[in-house]
Amino acid sequence: MDTTALKNFAQKARVDLIHQVGAQLKLVLASDSLARREQDKSVHALEEQIERKTKEVVIEEVAYTWFNRFCALRFMDVNRYNSVGVVSPSEGQT
């Protein structure tokens, strides 16, 4: 079985998720962000985590977690564990 396409997809998805998580992190950490106003404790905990680790490590961990979640959701859709397709909707679903 040729898995080259799957490997290429996973590598590109990882890079894309890292960029998107980094962009979202930048928005959340801005001094006047909505997240800071509404979820100050969470943002403070995130800043502490960045201090303990580096920003790049935190971004990598979050991107890795989301990639695994999307893969699990896709697996559940394919095997019809969900009544409604979450990642890939069935014919006629939106």
Beta strands, then each sheet from edge to edge (+ up, - down):
end
